[in-house]
Amino acid sequence: MKAIKILFFLLLSYSSISAQGSTKDKNELLLLKHYENEDFNKVVKIADSLLQLENLPKRARIYQIKADALYFLNDVNASLESYLLAIEHLAEAEIDTVYLIENYSHAGFCYLYLGQYVEALPYYEKALKISRSANDSTEISTQLSHLGNIHTHLNNFELAEEYFQRSYEINFKLQDSVALAYDLVDLGSLFFRMGEFKKAVIYYKNGLKVEKTRADNHNTLILRLGKLADAYMETGAIDSAVFFIEKATRQAISINDSLSLHKNWLVKGKILLKQERFDSARELGYRLQQYFESETINQYDVEALMIVAKANYLMGNTNDAIRHLTEVIGRLKTKDHKAALSEIYQLRSEIFETIGQNKKAIEDLRLYLSYTDSLNLEKRQNTILSLSKIYDTRSKEQKIELLENKTALQKVQAENERRFRLILILAVSFLLALAILFYVRYREKQKNATLLTDKNTALRELNTTKDKLFAIISHDLRNPVSAFRNMTEALVENQSHLDKAKISHYLKKMQTNAAEVETQLNDLLAWASKEIGKERLELQDLAVEPMIEQVFRLLSPLAENKSIRLEYKLEDDFVIHTHPELFKTVIRNLINNAIKFTEEGGEVNLYATRKNGAIIFTIHDNGIGIGKEQQGILFSDEKMKANENSGMGMGLSLTKDIMDRLKGEILVESKENVGTTFTLKFVA
């Protein structure tokens, strides 16, 4: 934001009105002076007085200066309002593309800062569109990065990764090492949020190879070291985590950067807990509390208190731990801190259970589940809303394109009519030329009519895709979510009559139900991405075992809840040319279905072997099997409609589509009450 000051100064200096003696001119010069001196309160006051004038030629620019000043005064809501007013007045004057991009991008940033991620999307999209029209590679990369951050917050991880990768590709071509470092750190933060900590470590380390930052901001490097330490800690590499957090500490002390130092000490406190150095962790937590404590509680204050509470709990000081947690709950209840409250109630429930206060433990567990459910619901709603926004935007763009084509067709028709009138007055000697012109006109009409038909067909297909998307959401997610709600209500209503075994039974069922909802949602999003047609399929050589192991680790709780033995065996260290996420979706769907339709105490096995130049995966279960009639339509859309309450049809239909895209083959053999075997063939 600071860099914009120079731009504002130049814009207003070169556009001042010739009447130097007027009050308005004096106010404009005074506005520039206070802006340059960072006296932002006076900037806002003078801007307001100028905006009261009629026929102000630079109204949009004054609004943007006011918005910038309000941002530096930490009044982000008022800043956003002024940016939106600046955008509203942009049409009144011709503004260069840099100015347009900044207004839309800064409005998007304000929405992002306020946590209104869906609202930020259209402003960053508009900034990206203007950047592309200006062919400004640097701005294109910047806006792609912003969109990646928005979709990270919305948990649209695949889309976020795509935006970050496109930004990285542009900066790589530009050989902009500083921007590349920011892209790498963004990707690291994305994978950290996804729980893929080893990938996060790789990206953070590569980002640290570039020591130069924008505006030589040294605390950026310090915070990157802290992020790397945090990622190492999550992978269990405590020694590496300690090394990098100590390095970050030394650098922060060397430049007297107190804020970065204490932010990194939050990571150090977590590392001390992992090392079981509880006394040191508690002492550091108290220091962090004193530093971050303020009238308005913030995330750093909460993290510091959690370090103290966990240290006290692990040291056996349960009363102190409960006291600290209860204190922060009282401060958080008036704020929208659902994630923090969820974590605190979970920890306090565990402490109450440890000291035998089971009633309080169950009450805190109920609150933890309530906040967790609310957060998950918000995430799903944001995901659906963002997909809807993307669809609406693309639909509007297609409608605009159709209107432009219609206008072009009308122009062609008008031109043809003019030609026809001219031809009528020509002599017989021009009859041959007349025939040729008629033929050309006919061909042009046919071409434009075909173009309009194609566009109308594409629009109808998009509407059909949207209808199918919401139909699947209604059929496939309603039942498991309702079941989850019913189990939660049963647990709440009967908690005083239930023993621990019953509560554990309910929780396991809820865990299974939640996992099924997650699997169906993943399948739904994969299907929607395929249907919309924006997924870019990039195949690569990948080791099979890590992907299989990840799927089995995800689904093992479902198998354990039914006492099903879940095993896999690979004949060799296979490497296949495939797409990682689509391959895992296929395996996950088949294993999940096998678990779902195998009775308690059964078996689900996966074998991989090489045969005739192909890699063969066999997934076998001893479940209820599939009838011959059902096998004939197992991978068709009719099967998806027939099983709209189970989710199985959607998963198998999607699996067949994915195998076709991966140039693989899927076969099924099944016998009722004996079991089912799915066979996948991939070219080695």
C-alpha positions in Angstrom: 0.0 0.0 0.0 2.9 2.4 0.8 4.1 2.4 -2.8 0.9 4.0 -3.9 1.8 7.3 -2.2 4.3 8.2 -4.9 1.7 7.4 -7.6 -0.9 9.6 -5.9 1.5 12.5 -5.6 2.4 12.4 -9.3 -1.2 11.9 -10.4 -2.4 14.9 -8.5 0.6 17.1 -9.2 0.3 16.8 -13.0 -3.5 17.2 -13.0 -3.9 20.3 -10.8 -6.2 23.0 -12.1 -4.7 26.2 -13.6 -6.4 28.6 -11.1 -3.6 28.5 -8.6 -5.1 31.2 -6.4 -8.4 29.3 -5.6 -9.2 27.7 -2.3 -9.7 24.4 -4.0 -6.2 24.5 -5.4 -4.7 25.4 -2.0 -6.6 22.5 -0.4 -5.3 20.1 -3.1 -1.7 21.2 -2.4 -2.3 20.9 1.3 -3.7 17.4 0.8 -0.5 16.4 -1.0 1.7 17.9 1.7 -0.1 16.1 4.5 -0.2 12.8 2.6 3.6 13.1 2.0 4.1 13.7 5.7 1.8 10.8 6.6 -0.6 13.0 8.6 -3.5 10.9 7.6 -6.2 12.4 9.8 -5.7 15.7 8.1 -5.7 14.0 4.7 -9.2 12.6 5.4 -10.5 15.9 6.6 -9.2 17.8 3.5 -10.4 15.1 1.2 -13.9 15.3 2.7 -14.0 19.1 2.1 -12.9 18.7 -1.5 -15.5 16.0 -2.2 -18.3 18.4 -1.2 -17.5 20.5 -4.2 -19.4 20.1 -7.5 -17.8 19.4 -10.8 -14.6 18.1 -9.2 -12.6 16.6 -12.1 -10.5 14.3 -9.9 -13.2 12.9 -7.7 -12.2 9.2 -8.1 -8.6 10.0 -7.3 -9.6 12.0 -4.1 -11.7 9.0 -3.0 -8.7 6.7 -3.5 -6.4 9.0 -1.5 -9.0 9.1 1.3 -9.3 5.3 1.2 -5.6 4.9 1.4 -5.3 7.3 4.4 -8.2 5.5 6.2 -6.4 2.2 5.7 -3.2 3.5 7.3 -5.5 4.7 10.2 -6.7 1.0 10.6 -10.3 1.9 9.6 -10.6 -0.8 7.0 -14.4 -0.7 6.7 -14.3 3.1 5.9 -11.3 2.5 3.6 -13.3 -0.1 1.6 -16.3 2.3 1.3 -14.1 5.0 -0.2 -12.4 2.5 -2.6 -15.9 1.4 -3.8 -16.8 5.1 -4.3 -13.6 5.6 -6.3 -14.5 2.7 -8.6 -18.0 4.1 -9.0 -16.6 7.4 -10.3 -14.0 5.8 -12.6 -16.3 6.0 -15.6 -16.4 9.8 -15.3 -12.8 10.2 -16.5 -10.3 8.4 -18.6 -7.9 6.6 -16.1 -4.8 4.7 -17.0 -4.8 0.9 -16.4 -2.4 1.1 -13.4 -4.9 3.3 -11.6 -7.8 1.0 -12.5 -5.9 -2.1 -11.4 -5.0 -0.6 -8.0 -8.6 0.5 -7.2 -10.1 -2.9 -7.9 -7.2 -4.8 -6.2 -7.2 -2.6 -3.1 -11.0 -3.1 -2.7 -10.4 -6.8 -2.9 -7.7 -6.6 -0.3 -10.0 -4.8 2.1 -12.6 -7.5 1.7 -9.8 -10.1 2.3 -8.7 -8.3 5.4 -12.2 -8.3 6.7 -12.6 -12.0 6.1 -15.2 -11.5 3.4 -13.5 -13.8 0.9 -16.4 -14.4 -1.5 -17.0 -10.7 -1.8 -13.3 -10.1 -2.7 -13.4 -12.5 -5.6 -15.0 -10.3 -8.3 -12.7 -7.3 -7.5 -9.5 -9.4 -7.9 -11.0 -11.0 -11.1 -11.7 -7.5 -12.5 -8.1 -6.4 -11.7 -6.8 -9.6 -13.4 -9.0 -8.9 -16.5 -7.7 -5.3 -16.8 -4.1 -6.5 -16.3 -4.5 -9.0 -19.1 -6.0 -6.4 -21.4 -3.0 -4.2 -20.7 -0.7 -7.2 -21.2 1.1 -6.4 -17.9 2.8 -9.6 -16.9 3.8 -8.3 -13.5 0.3 -7.3 -12.5 -1.2 -10.5 -14.0 1.1 -12.5 -11.7 0.2 -10.3 -8.7 -3.5 -10.7 -9.2 -3.2 -14.5 -9.8 -1.4 -14.7 -6.4 -4.2 -12.7 -4.7 -6.8 -15.0 -6.2 -4.8 -18.0 -4.9 -4.9 -16.6 -1.4 -8.6 -16.0 -1.6 -9.3 -19.6 -2.7 -6.9 -20.9 0.0 -9.1 -19.2 2.6 -12.2 -20.7 0.9 -10.6 -24.2 1.0 -10.7 -24.4 -2.8 -7.2 -25.9 -2.6 -6.9 -27.2 -6.2 -8.0 -23.9 -7.6 -5.7 -22.0 -5.3 -2.7 -24.2 -6.4 -3.6 -23.6 -10.0 -3.5 -19.8 -9.5 -0.2 -19.9 -7.6 1.4 -22.1 -10.2 0.3 -19.8 -13.0 1.8 -16.9 -11.1 5.0 -18.8 -10.6 5.2 -19.6 -14.3 4.9 -15.9 -15.3 7.5 -14.8 -12.8 9.8 -17.6 -13.9 9.6 -16.3 -17.5 10.3 -12.8 -16.2 13.2 -14.1 -14.2 11.9 -12.2 -11.2 13.5 -14.0 -8.3 11.9 -11.9 -5.6 8.4 -12.6 -6.9 9.3 -16.3 -7.3 10.2 -16.5 -3.7 6.8 -15.0 -2.7 5.1 -17.6 -5.0 7.0 -20.5 -3.4 6.1 -19.3 0.1 2.4 -19.0 -0.9 2.5 -22.6 -2.2 4.2 -23.6 1.1 1.4 -22.0 3.1 -1.2 -23.6 0.9 0.2 -27.1 1.5 0.7 -26.3 5.2 -3.1 -25.5 5.4 -3.8 -28.7 3.5 -1.8 -30.7 6.1 0.8 -31.7 3.6 3.7 -30.5 5.8 6.5 -32.3 3.9 5.6 -30.4 0.7 5.3 -27.2 2.7 8.9 -27.7 3.9 10.2 -28.0 0.4 8.5 -24.8 -0.9 9.5 -22.8 2.2 13.1 -23.9 1.9 13.2 -22.9 -1.8 11.6 -19.6 -1.0 14.3 -18.9 1.6 17.0 -19.3 -1.1 16.1 -15.7 -2.3 17.2 -13.3 0.4 16.0 -10.1 -1.3 12.4 -9.0 -0.6 10.0 -6.3 -1.8 11.0 -2.9 -0.4 13.9 -4.7 1.4 11.5 -5.8 4.2 13.8 -7.9 6.4 11.0 -9.1 8.7 9.7 -11.1 5.7 12.7 -13.3 5.8 12.4 -13.8 9.6 8.8 -14.8 9.3 9.6 -17.2 6.5 12.2 -18.9 8.8 9.4 -19.2 11.4 7.0 -20.8 8.9 9.7 -23.3 7.9 10.3 -24.2 11.6 6.6 -24.7 12.1 6.4 -27.0 9.1 9.4 -29.0 10.3 7.8 -29.4 13.7 4.6 -30.8 12.1 6.6 -33.4 10.2 8.3 -34.5 13.5 11.7 -33.1 12.5 12.2 -31.3 15.9 15.9 -30.7 15.5 15.4 -28.9 12.2 12.6 -27.0 13.7 14.8 -25.8 16.6 17.6 -24.9 14.2 15.4 -22.6 12.0 13.5 -21.0 14.9 16.8 -20.1 16.6 18.1 -18.6 13.4 14.9 -16.6 13.1 15.3 -15.4 16.7 18.9 -14.3 16.1 17.9 -12.3 13.0 15.0 -10.6 14.7 17.2 -9.6 17.6 19.9 -8.3 15.3 17.4 -5.8 13.6 15.5 -5.1 16.8 12.2 -6.5 15.3 10.2 -7.2 18.4 7.0 -8.2 16.7 8.6 -10.8 14.4 10.6 -12.1 17.4 7.5 -12.7 19.4 5.6 -14.2 16.5 8.3 -16.7 16.0 8.4 -17.4 19.8 4.8 -18.7 19.4 6.3 -21.4 17.2 9.1 -22.0 19.7 6.5 -22.5 22.4 4.9 -25.3 20.4 8.3 -26.8 19.8 9.1 -26.8 23.6 5.8 -28.6 24.2 6.8 -31.3 21.6 10.2 -31.6 23.4 8.3 -32.1 26.7 10.1 -29.0 28.2 6.9 -27.9 29.8 8.5 -25.5 32.4 10.2 -23.6 29.6 7.1 -23.6 27.4 5.0 -22.2 30.2 7.5 -19.5 31.0 7.7 -18.5 27.4 3.9 -18.5 27.1 3.6 -16.1 30.0 6.0 -13.7 28.3 4.1 -13.9 25.0 0.8 -13.2 26.8 2.3 -10.1 28.3 3.5 -8.9 24.9 0.4 -9.6 22.9 -2.2 -8.8 25.6 -4.6 -6.0 24.6 -8.2 -4.9 25.2 -9.2 -6.6 21.9 -8.1 -10.2 22.0 -6.2 -11.4 18.9 -5.0 -14.7 17.5 -1.5 -14.3 18.9 -3.0 -13.7 22.4 -5.0 -16.9 22.1 -2.0 -18.9 20.8 0.1 -17.7 23.8 -2.6 -18.7 26.3 -2.9 -22.1 24.7 0.8 -22.7 25.2 0.5 -21.8 28.9 -2.7 -24.0 29.3 -1.2 -27.0 27.6 2.0 -26.7 29.5 0.1 -26.6 32.8 -2.0 -29.5 31.8 0.9 -31.7 30.8 2.7 -30.7 34.1 -0.4 -31.9 36.0 -1.5 -28.3 37.0 -5.0 -28.9 35.7 -6.7 -26.2 37.8 -4.3 -23.5 36.4 -4.9 -24.9 32.9 -8.7 -24.8 33.3 -8.5 -21.3 34.8 -6.6 -19.9 31.8 -8.9 -21.6 29.3 -12.0 -20.3 31.1 -10.6 -16.8 31.1 -10.0 -16.7 27.4 -13.4 -18.3 26.7 -15.0 -15.3 28.5 -13.1 -12.9 26.3 -13.8 -14.8 23.1 -17.5 -15.3 23.4 -18.2 -11.8 22.2 -16.0 -12.2 19.2 -16.3 -14.4 16.1 -13.5 -16.8 17.0 -15.1 -20.2 16.3 -11.9 -22.0 15.4 -10.1 -20.8 18.6 -13.2 -21.7 20.7 -13.4 -25.1 19.2 -9.7 -25.8 20.0 -10.1 -24.5 23.6 -13.3 -26.5 24.3 -11.6 -29.6 23.0 -8.6 -29.2 25.3 -10.7 -28.3 28.4 -13.0 -31.3 27.8 -9.9 -33.5 27.8 -8.7 -31.9 31.1 -12.1 -32.3 32.7 -12.1 -36.0 31.7 -8.7 -36.5 33.1 -9.7 -35.2 36.6 -13.0 -37.2 36.5 -15.4 -34.3 35.9 -17.2 -36.2 33.2 -20.3 -34.0 33.1 -18.3 -30.9 32.4 -16.1 -32.9 29.9 -19.2 -34.0 28.0 -20.6 -30.4 27.9 -17.3 -29.0 26.6 -17.2 -31.9 24.1 -20.7 -30.9 22.9 -19.6 -27.3 22.5 -16.4 -28.4 20.6 -18.5 -30.5 18.2 -21.0 -27.6 17.8 -18.3 -25.1 16.8 -16.6 -27.7 14.6 -19.8 -28.4 12.8 -20.5 -24.7 12.4 -17.0 -24.2 10.9 -17.3 -27.2 8.5 -20.7 -25.9 7.4 -19.3 -22.4 6.7 -16.5 -24.0 4.7 -18.9 -26.0 2.6 -21.2 -23.0 2.1 -18.2 -20.8 1.1 -17.1 -23.5 -1.4 -20.5 -23.8 -3.0 -20.9 -20.0 -3.0 -17.5 -19.5 -4.6 -18.3 -22.1 -7.3 -21.6 -20.4 -7.9 -19.8 -17.0 -8.3 -17.4 -18.6 -10.8 -20.3 -20.1 -12.7 -22.3 -16.8 -12.7 -19.2 -14.9 -13.9 -18.6 -17.3 -16.8 -22.3 -17.3 -17.7 -22.3 -13.5 -17.9 -19.2 -13.5 -20.0 -20.8 -15.9 -22.5 -24.0 -13.8 -22.6 -21.9 -10.7 -23.4 -20.1 -12.7 -26.1 -23.4 -13.8 -27.6 -24.6 -10.2 -27.7 -21.4 -9.1 -29.4 -21.8 -11.8 -32.0 -25.4 -10.7 -32.5 -24.3 -7.1 -33.1 -21.6 -8.3 -35.5 -24.2 -10.3 -37.4 -26.5 -7.3 -37.6 -23.6 -5.2 -39.0 -22.9 -7.9 -41.6 -26.6 -8.0 -42.6 -26.7 -4.3 -43.0 -23.6 -4.3 -45.1 -25.0 -7.0 -47.3 -28.2 -5.0 -47.8 -26.2 -2.0 -48.9 -24.3 -4.2 -51.4 -27.6 -5.6 -52.7 -29.0 -2.1 -53.4 -25.8 -1.2 -55.3 -25.9 -4.5 -57.3 -29.5 -3.8 -58.4 -28.5 -0.7 -60.3 -25.7 -2.4 -62.2 -25.9 -3.4 -65.8 -26.2 -7.0 -67.1 -22.4 -7.0 -67.4 -22.2 -7.2 -63.6 -24.6 -10.2 -63.2 -21.8 -12.6 -62.7 -20.3 -10.4 -59.9 -23.8 -10.2 -58.4 -24.1 -14.0 -58.2 -20.7 -14.3 -56.5 -21.7 -11.7 -53.9 -24.9 -13.5 -53.2 -23.0 -16.7 -52.7 -20.5 -15.0 -50.3 -23.4 -13.5 -48.3 -25.1 -16.9 -48.0 -21.9 -18.5 -46.7 -21.4 -15.6 -44.1 -25.0 -16.0 -42.9 -24.6 -19.7 -42.5 -21.3 -19.3 -40.6 -22.7 -16.7 -38.2 -25.9 -18.8 -37.7 -23.8 -21.8 -36.8 -21.8 -19.7 -34.4 -24.9 -18.5 -32.6 -26.3 -22.0 -32.4 -23.0 -23.3 -30.9 -23.0 -20.5 -28.3 -26.6 -21.2 -27.4 -25.9 -24.9 -27.0 -22.9 -24.1 -24.8 -25.1 -21.9 -22.6 -27.7 -24.6 -22.3 -25.0 -27.1 -21.3 -23.8 -24.8 -18.6 -27.3 -24.5 -17.2 -27.8 -28.2 -17.3 -24.5 -28.7 -15.4 -25.6 -26.3 -12.8 -29.0 -28.1 -12.4 -27.2 -31.4 -12.1 -24.8 -30.0 -9.5 -27.5 -28.8 -7.2 -29.5 -32.0 -7.7 -26.5 -34.1 -6.6 -26.0 -31.8 -3.6 -29.6 -32.3 -2.7 -29.6 -36.1 -3.1 -26.1 -37.1 -2.0 -25.4 -34.8 0.9 -28.8 -34.4 2.5 -29.1 -37.9 4.0 -25.6 -38.2 5.6 -25.8 -34.6 7.0 -29.3 -35.4 8.4 -28.0 -38.6 9.9 -25.1 -36.7 11.5 -27.5 -34.1 12.9 -29.8 -36.9 14.4 -26.8 -38.6 16.1 -25.7 -35.2 17.5 -29.2 -34.6 18.9 -29.4 -38.0 20.4 -26.0 -37.5 22.1 -27.1 -34.1 23.5 -30.5 -35.3 24.7 -29.3 -38.5 26.3 -25.8 -37.5 27.5 -26.8 -37.7 31.2 -28.0 -41.3 30.7 -25.1 -42.5 28.6 -21.9 -44.2 29.8 -18.5 -43.7 28.2 -18.9 -46.7 26.0 -22.2 -45.4 24.5 -20.7 -42.0 24.0 -17.7 -43.5 22.3 -20.1 -45.6 20.1 -21.9 -42.4 19.1 -18.7 -40.5 18.4 -17.4 -43.3 16.2 -20.6 -43.3 14.2 -20.3 -39.5 13.8 -16.7 -39.9 12.7 -17.7 -42.4 10.1 -20.6 -40.3 8.9 -18.4 -37.2 8.7 -15.8 -39.1 6.7 -18.5 -40.3 4.3 -19.7 -36.8 3.8 -16.2 -35.6 3.1 -15.6 -38.4 0.6 -18.9 -37.6 -1.2 -18.1 -33.9 -1.2 -14.6 -34.5 -2.7 -16.3 -36.7 -5.4 -18.8 -34.0 -6.0 -16.2 -31.3 -6.4 -14.1 -33.5 -8.7 -17.2 -34.2 -10.8 -18.2 -30.5 -10.9 -14.7 -29.5 -12.0 -14.8 -32.1 -14.7 -18.2 -31.0 -15.9 -17.3 -27.3 -16.0 -14.3 -28.2 -18.1 -11.7 -26.0 -16.4 -9.5 -28.8 -14.9 -6.2 -28.9 -16.7 -4.9 -32.5 -16.7 -1.2 -32.7 -16.3 0.2 -36.3 -16.1 3.6 -37.1 -14.4 5.7 -40.0 -13.3 4.7 -40.9 -9.8 5.6 -43.5 -7.2 2.5 -45.7 -6.5 3.1 -46.7 -2.9 3.0 -43.1 -1.2 -0.4 -42.4 -2.9 -1.8 -45.8 -1.9 -0.6 -45.4 1.7 -2.2 -41.9 1.9 -5.6 -43.3 0.8 -5.4 -46.2 3.2 -4.4 -43.9 6.1 -7.4 -41.7 5.3 -9.9 -44.6 5.2 -8.5 -46.8 7.9 -10.8 -45.2 10.6 -13.8 -46.3 8.6 -12.5 -49.9 8.4 -11.6 -50.0 12.1 -15.1 -48.9 13.0 -16.4 -52.0 11.3 -13.5 -54.3 12.3 -12.6 -54.7 8.7 -9.1 -55.8 7.8 -7.7 -53.3 5.3 -4.4 -54.3 3.6 -2.4 -53.6 0.5 0.5 -55.4 -1.2 2.6 -54.1 -4.1 4.7 -56.6 -6.1 7.3 -53.9 -6.8 8.1 -50.2 -6.4 5.9 -49.2 -9.2 6.0 -45.8 -11.0 3.1 -44.9 -13.3 2.4 -41.9 -15.6 -0.8 -40.4 -14.1 -2.4 -37.5 -12.4 -1.9 -37.7 -8.5 -5.3 -36.4 -7.3 -7.3 -38.2 -9.9 -5.5 -41.5 -9.3 -6.1 -41.1 -5.5 -9.8 -40.3 -6.2 -10.2 -43.6 -8.1 -8.5 -45.7 -5.4 -10.4 -43.8 -2.6 -13.8 -44.4 -4.3 -13.3 -48.1 -4.8 -11.8 -48.7 -1.3 -14.6 -46.6 0.3 -17.3 -48.6 -1.5 -15.6 -51.9 -0.6 -15.7 -50.8 3.1 -19.2 -49.6 2.9 -20.6 -52.8 1.5 -18.5 -55.2 3.5 -20.0 -56.5 6.8 -18.2 -56.2 10.1 -15.2 -58.5 10.4 -14.7 -58.6 6.6 -11.6 -58.0 4.5 -10.6 -55.4 1.9 -7.4 -56.0 0.0 -5.5 -54.2 -2.8 -2.8 -55.9 -4.9 -0.6 -54.4 -7.6 1.4 -56.5 -10.1 2.9 -56.1 -13.6 1.5 -58.1 -16.5 2.1 -57.8 -20.3 3.6 -54.3 -20.0 0.7 -53.0 -17.8 0.4 -52.3 -14.1 -2.7 -54.1 -12.7 -4.4 -53.0 -9.5 -6.9 -55.5 -7.9 -9.3 -54.3 -5.2 -11.1 -57.2 -3.6 -13.6 -57.5 -0.8 -15.8 -60.3 0.7 -18.8 -58.1 1.0 -22.4 -58.4 -0.1 -21.5 -58.4 -3.9 -23.3 -57.0 -6.9 -26.0 -58.7 -8.9 -25.5 -59.4 -12.6 -28.2 -56.9 -13.7 -26.6 -54.1 -11.7 -23.1 -54.9 -13.1 -24.3 -54.1 -16.6 -25.1 -50.4 -15.6 -22.6 -50.0 -12.8 -20.6 -47.2 -14.4 -23.5 -45.4 -16.2 -25.5 -42.3 -15.4 -28.6 -44.6 -14.9 -26.7 -46.2 -12.0 -26.1 -42.8 -10.5 -29.8 -42.0 -10.6 -30.7 -45.4 -9.2 -28.4 -44.9 -6.2 -29.0 -41.2 -5.6 -29.4 -41.9 -1.8 -26.2 -43.8 -1.4 -23.6 -41.9 -3.3 -22.2 -45.1 -4.8 -23.5 -44.4 -8.3 -21.9 -41.0 -8.5 -18.6 -42.4 -7.2 -18.4 -45.3 -9.7 -19.6 -43.1 -12.6 -16.9 -40.6 -11.8 -14.4 -43.4 -11.4 -15.1 -44.6 -14.9 -14.8 -41.1 -16.3 -11.5 -40.6 -14.6 -10.1 -43.9 -15.8 -11.1 -42.9 -19.3 -9.2 -39.6 -19.0 -6.2 -41.4 -17.5 -6.3 -43.8 -20.5 -6.8 -46.7 -18.2 -9.3 -49.5 -18.0 -11.6 -50.6 -15.2 -13.3 -54.1 -14.9 -15.6 -55.6 -12.3 -16.3 -59.2 -11.2 -18.8 -59.8 -8.5 -20.9 -62.6 -6.9 -23.7 -61.9 -4.5 -23.0 -62.8 -0.9 -19.4 -63.7 -1.9 -17.6 -60.5 -2.8 -16.5 -58.0 -5.5 -13.2 -57.5 -7.3 -12.4 -54.3 -9.3 -9.4 -54.4 -11.7 -7.6 -51.3 -12.9 -5.2 -51.5 -15.8 -2.6 -48.7 -16.5 0.1 -48.7 -19.2 3.5 -48.8 -17.4 
